[in-house]
Amino acid sequence: MTNHELPRMTAFCDRLMKEGVDGRGDEDAVARTCLLTQLAVELGSKDILACALAWHESLEKKGIRDELAIELDYSRANAIAGKSTEPSGDGNNPH
């Protein structure tokens, strides 16, 4: 991610967090959660990642199943891995 993209991506994350996942269909909520998680890891933002992990927990309690549950598990694993590594900042971060 380039320095030019950083403000735009941060603003997009802020919008996602403001809109949240409550009241959305399962597929939309999972897609938003996975996207926010990916962006949080790429941005190296602990605050955004904390929000994404809270969404993961909320959806898990909701009882998401089948393929959507697999997507959430994969995304949560990436979030946890992202918490333990620092992004390189050169746009070539494999997360």
C-alpha positions in Angstrom: 0.0 0.0 0.0 1.4 3.4 -1.0 1.3 6.5 1.1 -1.2 7.9 -1.3 -3.6 5.0 -0.7 -3.3 5.2 3.1 -5.8 8.0 3.8 -8.3 6.6 1.4 -8.1 3.1 2.9 -8.3 4.5 6.4 -11.4 6.6 5.5 -13.0 3.5 3.9 -12.4 1.5 7.2 -13.9 4.3 9.2 -17.0 4.2 7.0 -17.2 0.4 7.4 -16.9 0.7 11.1 -19.5 3.4 11.3 -22.0 1.3 9.2 -21.2 -1.8 11.2 -22.7 -5.3 10.6 -25.8 -5.2 12.8 -29.0 -5.7 10.9 -27.2 -7.0 7.8 -27.7 -10.3 6.1 -25.2 -13.0 7.0 -23.3 -12.9 3.7 -23.0 -9.1 3.8 -21.9 -9.1 7.4 -19.3 -11.8 6.8 -18.0 -10.0 3.7 -17.7 -6.7 5.6 -16.0 -8.4 8.5 -13.4 -10.2 6.3 -12.7 -7.0 4.3 -12.3 -4.9 7.5 -9.9 -7.6 8.9 -7.8 -7.6 5.7 -7.6 -3.9 5.6 -6.7 -3.6 9.3 -3.9 -6.0 8.9 -2.6 -4.2 5.8 -2.8 -0.8 7.5 -1.3 -2.2 10.7 -4.1 -0.5 12.7 -4.7 -2.1 16.1 -8.0 0.0 16.6 -9.5 -1.2 13.3 -8.3 -4.8 14.0 -10.0 -4.6 17.4 -13.2 -3.6 15.8 -12.9 -6.4 13.2 -12.3 -9.0 15.9 -15.4 -7.7 17.8 -17.4 -8.3 14.7 -16.0 -11.8 14.4 -17.1 -12.5 17.9 -20.6 -11.1 17.3 -21.1 -13.2 14.2 -19.8 -16.3 15.9 -22.4 -15.8 18.6 -25.0 -15.3 15.9 -24.3 -18.9 14.8 -22.9 -18.3 11.3 -22.6 -21.8 9.6 -21.2 -23.7 6.6 -19.1 -21.8 4.1 -19.6 -18.5 5.8 -18.2 -19.9 9.0 -15.2 -21.2 7.2 -14.6 -17.7 5.7 -14.9 -16.2 9.2 -12.5 -18.7 10.7 -9.9 -18.0 8.0 -10.3 -14.2 8.4 -10.0 -14.5 12.2 -6.8 -16.5 11.8 -5.4 -13.8 9.6 -6.4 -11.2 12.2 -4.6 -13.1 14.9 -1.6 -13.5 12.7 -1.8 -9.8 11.9 -1.7 -8.8 15.5 1.6 -10.6 16.0 3.4 -9.2 13.0 4.2 -5.7 11.9 3.4 -4.7 8.3 6.5 -4.0 6.2 5.0 -0.7 4.9 6.3 -1.2 1.4 3.1 -2.4 -0.1 4.4 -6.0 -0.4 3.1 -7.3 2.9 1.8 -10.8 2.3 -1.1 -10.4 4.8 
